[in-house]
Amino acid sequence: MKHIYKTITFLAMVWMITGISTCRSIAHKTHTKIHNTIEQKCIASNLKSAIKKGDYSKVKELFNKYDAHKHKSIANTKIKLWQDIGSTDNYMQESILYFAIFCRNEDKGNNKDTYLKIIEFLLQQGADPNVPRKFLMVIPSQCIDTYPLTIATRAGDKSVVKLLLAHGVNINNLDDSYASAYSSALHVAMRDGNIPILMLLLDCKDIDVNQLVRKGRLPLQAGIFGYEFRRDSNSLEAVRLLLKHESIDVNNKDDTFEKNTSLGLAVDRGLIDIVKILLEHPNIYLEPKNSYGRTPLAEAVRRNYVEIVALLLNHGANPEGITTKSNTFFPKLGSVKRNKEIEELLEKAKQNQKKTKAFKYIFDPIHVTKEDGICSICHTGLVDASEYKHAIALKCKHKFHLDCISQWIKPSTETCPLCRAKIE
Protein backbone atom coordinates (compact mmCIF):
# COMPACT_ATOMS: atom_id res chain seq x y z
CA MET A 1 0.00 0.00 0.00
CA LYS A 2 2.83 2.39 0.90
CA HIS A 3 4.41 1.51 -2.43
CA ILE A 4 1.27 2.64 -4.28
CA TYR A 5 1.14 5.94 -2.38
CA LYS A 6 4.79 6.62 -3.19
CA THR A 7 4.18 5.93 -6.90
CA ILE A 8 1.15 8.28 -7.00
CA THR A 9 3.09 11.01 -5.19
CA PHE A 10 6.04 10.64 -7.58
CA LEU A 11 3.82 10.86 -10.68
CA ALA A 12 2.06 13.93 -9.29
CA MET A 13 5.40 15.67 -8.76
CA VAL A 14 6.53 14.78 -12.29
CA TRP A 15 3.28 16.10 -13.75
CA MET A 16 3.59 19.39 -11.85
CA ILE A 17 7.20 19.94 -12.88
CA THR A 18 6.67 19.10 -16.56
CA GLY A 19 3.45 21.11 -16.63
CA ILE A 20 5.19 24.20 -15.29
CA SER A 21 8.03 23.66 -17.77
CA THR A 22 5.57 23.35 -20.67
CA CYS A 23 3.76 26.51 -19.58
CA ARG A 24 7.05 28.36 -19.45
CA SER A 25 7.96 27.03 -22.91
CA ILE A 26 4.62 28.14 -24.36
CA ALA A 27 4.93 31.55 -22.74
CA HIS A 28 8.46 31.93 -24.07
CA LYS A 29 7.43 30.99 -27.61
CA THR A 30 4.46 33.35 -27.49
CA HIS A 31 6.64 36.17 -26.24
CA THR A 32 9.22 35.45 -28.98
CA LYS A 33 6.53 35.35 -31.65
CA ILE A 34 5.04 38.66 -30.49
CA HIS A 35 8.51 40.20 -30.33
CA ASN A 36 9.31 38.98 -33.88
CA THR A 37 6.02 40.29 -35.22
CA ILE A 38 6.63 43.71 -33.67
CA GLU A 39 10.19 43.70 -35.02
CA GLN A 40 9.00 42.78 -38.55
CA LYS A 41 6.41 45.56 -38.50
CA CYS A 42 9.07 47.99 -37.34
CA ILE A 43 11.45 46.91 -40.14
CA ALA A 44 8.66 47.18 -42.73
CA SER A 45 7.66 50.64 -41.51
CA ASN A 46 11.24 51.96 -41.44
CA LEU A 47 12.11 50.52 -44.86
CA LYS A 48 8.92 51.89 -46.40
CA SER A 49 9.69 55.35 -45.03
CA ALA A 50 13.32 55.29 -46.24
CA ILE A 51 12.40 53.98 -49.72
CA LYS A 52 9.59 56.48 -50.14
CA LYS A 53 12.04 59.33 -49.43
CA GLY A 54 14.63 57.79 -51.76
CA ASP A 55 17.09 57.61 -48.88
CA TYR A 56 19.61 55.03 -50.08
CA SER A 57 21.94 55.51 -47.08
CA LYS A 58 19.09 54.91 -44.62
CA VAL A 59 18.07 51.72 -46.44
CA LYS A 60 21.62 50.38 -46.19
CA GLU A 61 21.83 51.44 -42.55
CA LEU A 62 18.65 49.48 -41.70
CA PHE A 63 20.12 46.33 -43.27
CA ASN A 64 23.46 46.77 -41.51
CA LYS A 65 21.76 46.64 -38.10
CA TYR A 66 21.30 42.92 -38.63
CA ASP A 67 23.59 39.98 -39.35
CA ALA A 68 24.25 39.22 -43.01
CA HIS A 69 22.32 35.94 -42.87
CA LYS A 70 19.14 37.93 -42.11
CA HIS A 71 19.51 40.28 -45.08
CA LYS A 72 17.65 38.04 -47.53
CA SER A 73 14.69 37.82 -45.19
CA ILE A 74 14.66 41.60 -44.75
CA ALA A 75 14.96 42.15 -48.51
CA ASN A 76 11.76 40.14 -48.93
CA THR A 77 9.79 42.16 -46.38
CA LYS A 78 6.17 42.68 -47.38
CA ILE A 79 4.21 45.87 -46.82
CA LYS A 80 0.49 45.90 -46.10
CA LEU A 81 -0.84 48.93 -47.94
CA TRP A 82 -4.25 48.50 -46.35
CA GLN A 83 -6.34 45.87 -44.60
CA ASP A 84 -9.94 45.84 -43.42
CA ILE A 85 -10.28 46.10 -39.63
CA GLY A 86 -11.17 42.73 -38.16
CA SER A 87 -10.57 40.90 -41.45
CA THR A 88 -7.63 38.83 -42.67
CA ASP A 89 -9.10 38.38 -46.16
CA ASN A 90 -9.44 41.90 -47.55
CA TYR A 91 -6.05 43.55 -48.08
CA MET A 92 -3.44 44.88 -50.50
CA GLN A 93 0.16 43.82 -50.01
CA GLU A 94 3.44 44.22 -51.91
CA SER A 95 7.14 43.57 -51.45
CA ILE A 96 9.55 46.41 -50.70
CA LEU A 97 11.14 45.71 -54.10
CA TYR A 98 7.80 46.33 -55.83
CA PHE A 99 7.33 49.44 -53.70
CA ALA A 100 10.78 50.77 -54.71
CA ILE A 101 9.99 50.23 -58.41
CA PHE A 102 6.64 51.95 -57.95
CA CYS A 103 8.30 54.93 -56.24
CA ARG A 104 10.83 55.25 -59.07
CA ASN A 105 7.99 55.25 -61.61
CA GLU A 106 6.13 57.94 -59.67
CA ASP A 107 9.14 60.18 -59.05
CA LYS A 108 8.93 63.48 -60.91
CA GLY A 109 12.20 64.93 -59.61
CA ASN A 110 15.85 63.93 -59.76
CA ASN A 111 15.69 60.86 -57.50
CA LYS A 112 15.28 58.22 -60.22
CA ASP A 113 18.97 57.25 -60.08
CA THR A 114 18.78 56.90 -56.30
CA TYR A 115 15.75 54.66 -56.57
CA LEU A 116 17.61 52.56 -59.12
CA LYS A 117 20.45 52.11 -56.60
CA ILE A 118 17.92 51.04 -53.96
CA ILE A 119 16.34 48.51 -56.36
CA GLU A 120 19.74 47.10 -57.28
CA PHE A 121 20.74 46.90 -53.58
CA LEU A 122 17.54 45.02 -52.67
CA LEU A 123 18.11 42.53 -55.48
CA GLN A 124 21.72 42.02 -54.38
CA GLN A 125 20.48 41.28 -50.86
CA GLY A 126 18.23 38.51 -52.22
CA ALA A 127 14.89 40.21 -52.91
CA ASP A 128 12.64 37.90 -54.95
CA PRO A 129 11.70 39.64 -58.25
CA ASN A 130 8.76 37.25 -58.73
CA VAL A 131 6.66 38.44 -55.77
CA PRO A 132 3.60 40.33 -57.05
CA ARG A 133 1.53 43.05 -55.49
CA LYS A 134 -1.51 41.16 -54.22
CA PHE A 135 -4.96 42.67 -53.96
CA LEU A 136 -7.41 40.29 -52.28
CA MET A 137 -11.14 40.88 -51.87
CA VAL A 138 -13.73 38.40 -50.64
CA ILE A 139 -16.78 40.43 -51.69
CA PRO A 140 -16.71 40.80 -54.64
CA SER A 141 -14.49 37.74 -54.93
CA GLN A 142 -11.25 38.66 -56.69
CA CYS A 143 -7.51 38.28 -56.32
CA ILE A 144 -5.42 40.57 -58.50
CA ASP A 145 -1.67 40.05 -58.88
CA THR A 146 0.67 42.44 -60.70
CA TYR A 147 4.38 41.71 -61.07
CA PRO A 148 7.48 43.94 -60.84
CA LEU A 149 8.58 43.15 -64.42
CA THR A 150 5.18 44.14 -65.80
CA ILE A 151 5.03 47.52 -64.06
CA ALA A 152 8.62 48.30 -65.06
CA THR A 153 7.78 47.45 -68.68
CA ARG A 154 4.58 49.48 -68.54
CA ALA A 155 6.60 52.46 -67.28
CA GLY A 156 9.10 51.96 -70.13
CA ASP A 157 11.88 51.59 -67.55
CA LYS A 158 14.60 49.74 -69.45
CA SER A 159 17.12 50.02 -66.59
CA VAL A 160 14.85 48.28 -64.07
CA VAL A 161 13.81 45.63 -66.63
CA LYS A 162 17.48 44.90 -67.24
CA LEU A 163 18.14 44.57 -63.48
CA LEU A 164 15.18 42.23 -62.96
CA LEU A 165 16.21 40.02 -65.88
CA ALA A 166 19.74 39.82 -64.46
CA HIS A 167 18.42 38.64 -61.08
CA GLY A 168 16.34 35.66 -62.16
CA VAL A 169 12.90 37.11 -62.82
CA ASN A 170 10.41 34.77 -64.50
CA ILE A 171 9.94 36.52 -67.82
CA ASN A 172 6.62 34.74 -68.42
CA ASN A 173 4.92 35.92 -65.20
CA LEU A 174 1.29 36.72 -65.97
CA ASP A 175 -0.58 39.42 -64.11
CA ASP A 176 -3.97 38.21 -62.97
CA SER A 177 -5.95 41.36 -63.49
CA TYR A 178 -9.48 42.15 -64.61
CA ALA A 179 -8.34 45.59 -65.67
CA SER A 180 -5.83 44.67 -68.36
CA ALA A 181 -5.83 42.40 -71.39
CA TYR A 182 -2.05 42.74 -71.73
CA SER A 183 -0.79 41.01 -68.64
CA SER A 184 2.76 39.85 -69.33
CA ALA A 185 5.83 42.00 -69.89
CA LEU A 186 5.96 40.87 -73.54
CA HIS A 187 2.32 41.80 -74.14
CA VAL A 188 2.89 45.24 -72.63
CA ALA A 189 6.06 45.87 -74.67
CA MET A 190 4.25 44.81 -77.86
CA ARG A 191 1.21 46.97 -77.09
CA ASP A 192 3.40 50.00 -76.37
CA GLY A 193 5.77 49.44 -79.30
CA ASN A 194 8.69 49.74 -76.87
CA ILE A 195 11.53 48.47 -79.06
CA PRO A 196 14.44 48.71 -76.55
CA ILE A 197 12.58 46.69 -73.89
CA LEU A 198 11.14 44.31 -76.49
CA MET A 199 14.66 43.49 -77.70
CA LEU A 200 15.75 42.78 -74.12
CA LEU A 201 12.82 40.43 -73.60
CA LEU A 202 13.22 38.60 -76.91
CA ASP A 203 16.89 37.93 -76.12
CA CYS A 204 15.84 35.78 -73.14
CA LYS A 205 15.94 32.08 -74.00
CA ASP A 206 12.99 31.19 -71.74
CA ILE A 207 10.51 33.66 -73.20
CA ASP A 208 7.20 32.25 -74.42
CA VAL A 209 6.35 34.29 -77.50
CA ASN A 210 3.05 32.45 -78.00
CA GLN A 211 1.69 32.91 -74.48
CA LEU A 212 -2.02 33.61 -74.09
CA VAL A 213 -3.06 36.02 -71.36
CA ARG A 214 -6.10 35.98 -69.15
CA LYS A 215 -8.36 37.59 -71.74
CA GLY A 216 -7.09 35.27 -74.45
CA ARG A 217 -4.87 37.52 -76.57
CA LEU A 218 -1.47 36.62 -78.01
CA PRO A 219 1.65 38.86 -77.85
CA LEU A 220 1.46 39.35 -81.62
CA GLN A 221 -2.14 40.50 -81.27
CA ALA A 222 -1.15 42.93 -78.52
CA GLY A 223 1.17 44.50 -81.09
CA ILE A 224 -1.67 44.67 -83.61
CA PHE A 225 -3.92 46.48 -81.13
CA GLY A 226 -1.04 48.80 -80.28
CA TYR A 227 -0.68 49.74 -83.94
CA GLU A 228 -4.42 50.24 -84.30
CA PHE A 229 -4.31 52.72 -81.40
CA ARG A 230 -1.16 54.66 -82.34
CA ARG A 231 -0.48 53.99 -86.06
CA ASP A 232 3.24 54.58 -85.59
CA SER A 233 6.38 52.99 -87.04
CA ASN A 234 7.46 51.58 -83.66
CA SER A 235 4.36 49.39 -83.51
CA LEU A 236 5.08 48.03 -86.99
CA GLU A 237 8.69 47.37 -86.04
CA ALA A 238 7.56 45.53 -82.88
CA VAL A 239 5.42 43.19 -85.00
CA ARG A 240 8.34 42.60 -87.40
CA LEU A 241 10.71 41.83 -84.51
CA LEU A 242 8.37 39.31 -82.94
CA LEU A 243 7.76 37.59 -86.28
CA LYS A 244 11.52 37.06 -86.62
CA HIS A 245 11.68 35.05 -83.38
CA GLU A 246 12.42 31.40 -84.08
CA SER A 247 9.62 30.13 -81.82
CA ILE A 248 6.80 32.32 -83.09
CA ASP A 249 3.71 30.52 -84.36
CA VAL A 250 2.12 33.07 -86.67
CA ASN A 251 -0.98 30.89 -87.12
CA ASN A 252 -1.94 30.54 -83.44
CA LYS A 253 -5.51 31.47 -82.58
CA ASP A 254 -6.53 33.62 -79.64
CA ASP A 255 -8.81 32.33 -76.90
CA THR A 256 -11.52 34.96 -77.34
CA PHE A 257 -15.01 34.35 -78.66
CA GLU A 258 -13.89 35.14 -82.23
CA LYS A 259 -11.02 32.58 -82.23
CA ASN A 260 -8.95 34.72 -84.61
CA THR A 261 -5.41 34.22 -85.84
CA SER A 262 -3.29 37.37 -85.98
CA LEU A 263 -3.96 37.62 -89.72
CA GLY A 264 -7.70 37.27 -89.10
CA LEU A 265 -7.55 40.01 -86.45
CA ALA A 266 -5.57 42.39 -88.68
CA VAL A 267 -8.03 41.84 -91.55
CA ASP A 268 -11.01 42.30 -89.21
CA ARG A 269 -9.57 45.66 -88.07
CA GLY A 270 -8.71 46.74 -91.62
CA LEU A 271 -5.00 47.22 -90.82
CA ILE A 272 -3.39 47.02 -94.26
CA ASP A 273 0.20 47.62 -93.09
CA ILE A 274 -0.05 44.82 -90.54
CA VAL A 275 -1.60 42.47 -93.12
CA LYS A 276 1.34 43.16 -95.47
CA ILE A 277 3.87 42.33 -92.75
CA LEU A 278 2.08 39.12 -91.75
CA LEU A 279 1.83 37.97 -95.38
CA GLU A 280 5.61 38.22 -95.68
CA HIS A 281 6.04 35.46 -93.08
CA PRO A 282 6.97 32.18 -94.83
CA ASN A 283 4.67 30.07 -92.63
CA ILE A 284 1.54 32.20 -92.85
CA TYR A 285 -1.65 30.20 -93.39
CA LEU A 286 -4.22 32.02 -95.52
CA GLU A 287 -7.28 29.87 -94.87
CA PRO A 288 -7.89 29.75 -91.07
CA LYS A 289 -11.53 30.14 -90.07
CA ASN A 290 -12.76 32.18 -87.12
CA SER A 291 -15.64 31.16 -84.87
CA TYR A 292 -18.07 32.44 -87.52
CA GLY A 293 -16.57 30.12 -90.13
CA ARG A 294 -15.04 32.95 -92.16
CA THR A 295 -11.52 32.98 -93.61
CA PRO A 296 -9.52 36.26 -93.69
CA LEU A 297 -10.47 36.69 -97.36
CA ALA A 298 -14.16 36.17 -96.60
CA GLU A 299 -13.91 38.71 -93.77
CA ALA A 300 -12.17 41.26 -96.00
CA VAL A 301 -14.84 40.81 -98.71
CA ARG A 302 -17.62 41.11 -96.11
CA ARG A 303 -16.17 44.41 -94.87
CA ASN A 304 -15.45 45.84 -98.35
CA TYR A 305 -11.68 46.09 -97.78
CA VAL A 306 -10.62 46.23 -101.46
CA GLU A 307 -6.89 46.65 -100.80
CA ILE A 308 -6.80 43.76 -98.33
CA VAL A 309 -8.79 41.52 -100.71
CA ALA A 310 -6.22 42.24 -103.41
CA LEU A 311 -3.33 41.53 -101.03
CA LEU A 312 -4.76 38.19 -99.89
CA LEU A 313 -5.58 37.07 -103.43
CA ASN A 314 -2.13 38.12 -104.60
CA HIS A 315 -0.63 35.80 -101.97
CA GLY A 316 -2.74 32.85 -102.98
CA ALA A 317 -5.90 33.03 -100.86
CA ASN A 318 -8.61 30.73 -102.20
CA PRO A 319 -11.45 32.70 -103.89
CA GLU A 320 -13.76 29.69 -104.27
CA GLY A 321 -17.09 30.11 -102.51
CA ILE A 322 -16.44 33.78 -101.66
CA THR A 323 -19.14 36.25 -102.76
CA THR A 324 -20.01 39.88 -102.00
CA LYS A 325 -23.55 38.92 -100.97
CA SER A 326 -22.48 38.44 -97.36
CA ASN A 327 -21.14 41.99 -97.00
CA THR A 328 -21.90 43.98 -93.86
CA PHE A 329 -25.49 45.17 -93.33
CA PHE A 330 -24.24 48.73 -92.79
CA PRO A 331 -22.34 49.58 -96.00
CA LYS A 332 -20.11 52.64 -96.00
CA LEU A 333 -20.14 55.47 -98.52
CA GLY A 334 -18.85 54.20 -101.86
CA SER A 335 -19.46 50.54 -101.02
CA VAL A 336 -21.21 49.88 -104.37
CA LYS A 337 -18.04 50.84 -106.23
CA ARG A 338 -15.92 48.77 -103.85
CA ASN A 339 -18.26 45.83 -104.24
CA LYS A 340 -17.75 45.95 -108.00
CA GLU A 341 -13.96 46.14 -107.60
CA ILE A 342 -14.01 43.16 -105.22
CA GLU A 343 -16.20 41.14 -107.61
CA GLU A 344 -13.72 41.80 -110.41
CA LEU A 345 -10.80 40.76 -108.20
CA LEU A 346 -12.56 37.55 -107.18
CA GLU A 347 -13.49 36.71 -110.76
CA LYS A 348 -9.93 37.32 -111.96
CA ALA A 349 -8.62 35.16 -109.13
CA LYS A 350 -10.96 32.32 -110.04
CA GLN A 351 -9.82 32.47 -113.67
CA ASN A 352 -6.18 32.39 -112.59
CA GLN A 353 -6.95 29.47 -110.31
CA LYS A 354 -8.27 27.55 -113.32
CA LYS A 355 -5.11 28.42 -115.28
CA THR A 356 -2.99 27.23 -112.38
CA LYS A 357 -4.78 23.89 -112.36
CA ALA A 358 -4.46 23.61 -116.15
CA PHE A 359 -0.70 24.24 -116.11
CA LYS A 360 0.01 22.31 -112.89
CA TYR A 361 2.05 19.71 -114.78
CA ILE A 362 4.47 22.41 -115.95
CA PHE A 363 5.00 24.69 -112.96
CA ASP A 364 4.25 25.16 -109.27
CA PRO A 365 2.30 28.09 -107.74
CA ILE A 366 4.52 29.74 -105.13
CA HIS A 367 4.31 32.13 -102.21
CA VAL A 368 6.45 35.19 -102.97
CA THR A 369 7.83 38.12 -101.00
CA LYS A 370 9.42 41.40 -102.06
CA GLU A 371 12.81 39.70 -101.97
CA ASP A 372 11.80 37.52 -104.94
CA GLY A 373 12.22 40.57 -107.20
CA ILE A 374 10.52 41.07 -110.55
CA CYS A 375 8.95 38.98 -113.27
CA SER A 376 11.53 38.49 -116.06
CA ILE A 377 8.92 38.98 -118.75
CA CYS A 378 6.96 42.10 -117.70
CA HIS A 379 9.66 43.47 -115.35
CA THR A 380 7.18 44.32 -112.58
CA GLY A 381 7.30 43.02 -109.01
CA LEU A 382 6.23 39.45 -108.37
CA VAL A 383 4.42 40.86 -105.33
CA ASP A 384 2.04 43.42 -106.80
CA ALA A 385 -1.06 44.37 -104.83
CA SER A 386 -2.24 46.94 -107.36
CA GLU A 387 -3.17 44.27 -109.91
CA TYR A 388 -3.92 40.65 -109.17
CA LYS A 389 -1.20 38.37 -110.57
CA HIS A 390 -0.30 34.83 -109.59
CA ALA A 391 3.40 34.07 -109.20
CA ILE A 392 4.71 30.70 -110.36
CA ALA A 393 8.04 28.87 -110.58
CA LEU A 394 9.16 26.65 -113.43
CA LYS A 395 10.95 23.38 -112.75
CA CYS A 396 14.23 25.21 -113.41
CA LYS A 397 13.34 27.51 -110.45
CA HIS A 398 12.93 30.69 -112.51
CA LYS A 399 9.90 32.75 -111.43
CA PHE A 400 7.26 34.59 -113.44
CA HIS A 401 3.73 35.94 -113.33
CA LEU A 402 1.20 33.33 -114.37
CA ASP A 403 -0.37 35.56 -117.05
CA CYS A 404 3.05 36.35 -118.53
CA ILE A 405 4.39 32.80 -118.72
CA SER A 406 1.10 31.24 -119.88
CA GLN A 407 1.33 33.34 -123.08
CA TRP A 408 4.87 32.08 -123.68
CA ILE A 409 4.32 28.39 -123.10
CA LYS A 410 2.98 26.75 -126.26
CA PRO A 411 3.50 23.27 -127.71
CA SER A 412 6.22 24.65 -130.01
CA THR A 413 8.07 26.62 -127.28
CA GLU A 414 7.94 24.61 -124.05
CA THR A 415 11.17 26.12 -122.73
CA CYS A 416 12.08 28.62 -120.02
CA PRO A 417 12.37 32.17 -121.49
CA LEU A 418 15.58 32.70 -119.47
CA CYS A 419 17.63 29.52 -119.54
CA ARG A 420 15.86 27.76 -122.42
CA ALA A 421 15.67 24.64 -120.32
CA LYS A 422 13.03 22.28 -121.67
CA ILE A 423 9.87 22.12 -119.58
CA GLU A 424 8.98 18.53 -118.89
Secondary structure, 3 states (H helix, E strand, C coil): CHHHHHHHHHHHHHHHHHHHHHHHHHHHHHHHHHHHHHHHHHHHHHHHHHHHHCCHHHHHHHHHCCCHHHHHHHHCCEEEEEECCCCCCCEEEEEHHHHHHHHHHHCCCCCHHHHHHHHHHHHHCCCCCCCCEEEEECCCCEEEEECHHHHHHHCCCHHHHHHHHHCCCCCCCCCECCCCCCCCHHHHHHHHCCHHHHHHHHCCCCCCCCCCCCCCCCHHHHHHHHHHHHCCHHHHHHHHHHHCCCCCCCCCECCCCCCCEHHHHHHHCCCHHHHHHHHCCCCCCCCCCCCCCCCHHHHHHHCCCHHHHHHHHHCCCCCCCCCHHHCCCCCCCCHHHHHHHHHHHHHHHHHHHHHHHHCCCCEEECCCCHHHCECCCCCCECCCCCCCCCEEEECCCCEEEHHHHHHHCCCCCCECCCCCCECC
